[in-house]
Amino acid sequence: MITQQRSLSGSSQSPRSPSAQPFLSVSVTDPAKMGTGVQAYISYKVITKTNLPEYQGPEKIVIRRYSDFVWLRDRLFERYRGIFIPPLPEKNTVEKFRFSAEFIEMRRQALDIFVNRIASHHELQQSEDLRTFLQADEQTMDRARSLETGIFKQKPMDFMQIFKDVQSKVSDVVLGKEKPVEEVNPEYEKLKNYIFELEDHLAEAQKHAYRLVKRHRELGQSLSDFGKAVNLLGACEGNTLGKVFSELGAKSEILSIKLQKEAHHLLMNFEEPLKDYVRAVQSIKATIAERANAFRQQCELAETIKLKEIDLDRHRVTRSEKLPEAERDYEVLKADSEEATRRFETIVKLMNEEIVRFQEQKTIDIGIAFHEFAKGQARLANGIAEAWRSLLPKLDACSSS
C-alpha cells in the first residue's frame, strides 16, 4: 500500500490521444496553513491527470483540506460494502504538533497514498464521489459535505471512534462476550483470527520502530552536544591536541546531522508505513463488522419469513379477510429477504477478492519498508565507522607523542 499505481496501465502516452491507455494519476502537494488560531487548518493542492472520458479534462487542480478527505472516505465506506476502504491518518488535535513541518509532511504523504489507493482500485476509481473530490470547486465541495446524513454526519475526528466501537464489538464476538448469530465458516474464522493477530503484531512492530526513531534523534542530539563541548576543549588547548579535539568535535556534529536525517528517513519510510498498515487492518475489521451485520439481517429476515408463513397458513385455513394484506406483507418481506441475501453474498464475494489484493500489496509494501530500514541502517553504520576511523591516526599520534 506504500507503492502506488499512479497509472491504470503504466502508459506514458499523452492524455486524450486516441491510442493512449486509460490512466488516472493523483498528487497531493503544496500544504499551506490557512487561517489563524483555533480556526487554522492545512490546505493541500490535489492535482489530477487523466485521459478518462468521465473527467472534465486532462488535468485538474483543486484545493482540499483534511475534512474533504474524510468526506471521501466516509462516502466510500457507506457505498462500497465489502471493499476495504483505504485508511486515513488520524487527526492530530495537539496544537504544538499539528502545524509542525514534520507532521504536515507526514500527513501530506499519507493523504497522497490514500487517494492513490482509491484511484488505482478497479471499483473505487469509478466512484462518482471520487470524481467530485478530484474536480469540484471548493464551494461545491463544502455543499457536498453539508449534505451528509446518518453516522457520517459526525465530525471527522469522531469517525475513528466509530472504528474503535466496531473494533470493540468485533473483539467481543471473537472473545465470546457476545453471542450473536454468526457464520459457521472455518476459513472465515481463520481469516478473522489472522486479522486480529496481524493488528497486534503490526502495532508492536510500529511501537518499536517509533522507539528506534526516538533513539536516533536522542543519540544525534547527544553527539551534537558532545561535539560543541569538545570544540570548546580544543580551543582551550590551542596546540596539536587542540586541533585533534576540534576535528573530533566537527566529526561529532557531522554525525549528529547524519543521525537526525536517518531518524527522519526511518520515520517516513519505516515507522509510518507500519502505522499505516495498523490503520488498514482497522479498516478491514470495519468491513468484518459490516459482513456480520449483513449475515445477522439475513438470518433475522429468514426467521421472520418462517413465522410469517405460519401466520399466512392460518389465515388461509380460516379464510380470514386479512389474507390479502398478509400475502402482500409476505411478498414484501420475501423481497427484503432476497435483497439481504444478495447484499451478504456480495460482501462475501468482495471480501474474498479484497483479502487477496491486500495480501499481495502488503507483501510488497512491508518488504519495501524493511528494505528501506536495513539500507538506512547500513548507510548510517558505514558513515559512522568511516568518520571515526578517519580520526584514529591523529588520535594515535597524539597518544604516542
Salt bridges, closest charged atoms under 4 A:
ASP30 OD2 - LYS45 NZ 3.19
ASP68 OD1 - ARG145 NH1 2.25
ASP74 OD1 - ARG73 NE 2.85
GLU90 OE1 - ARG279 NH1 3.06
GLU95 OE1 - ARG98 NE 3.22
GLU102 OE2 - ARG217 NH2 2.24
GLU102 OE2 - HIS264 ND1 3.46
GLU105 OE2 - ARG108 NH2 2.92
ASP112 OD1 - ARG6 NH2 2.65
ASP129 OD1 - ARG75 NE 3.28
ASP129 OD2 - ARG79 NE 3.00
ASP142 OD1 - ARG145 NH2 3.10
GLU148 OE2 - ARG75 NH1 3.09
GLU183 OE2 - ARG291 NE 2.64
GLU187 OE2 - LYS190 NZ 3.95
GLU189 OE2 - LYS192 NZ 3.06
GLU199 OE1 - LYS285 NZ 2.52
GLU204 OE1 - LYS207 NZ 3.36
GLU204 OE2 - HIS208 NE2 3.03
GLU247 OE2 - LYS394 NZ 2.62
GLU262 OE1 - ARG379 NH2 3.04
GLU271 OE2 - LYS275 NZ 3.96
GLU272 OE2 - LYS275 NZ 3.38
ASP276 OD2 - ARG117 NH2 2.23
ASP276 OD1 - ARG279 NH2 3.53
GLU290 OE1 - ARG81 NH1 2.93
GLU303 OE2 - LYS306 NZ 3.61
ASP311 OD1 - ARG314 NH2 2.48
ASP311 OD2 - HIS315 NE2 3.48
ASP313 OD1 - ARG316 NH1 3.67
GLU327 OE2 - ARG316 NH2 3.79
ASP329 OD2 - LYS308 NZ 3.91
GLU339 OE1 - ARG342 NH2 2.96
GLU339 OE2 - ARG343 NH1 3.96
GLU353 OE2 - LYS349 NZ 2.90
GLU354 OE2 - HIS121 NE2 2.80
GLU354 OE1 - ARG357 NH2 2.73
GLU372 OE1 - HIS265 NE2 3.11
GLU372 OE2 - LYS375 NZ 3.26
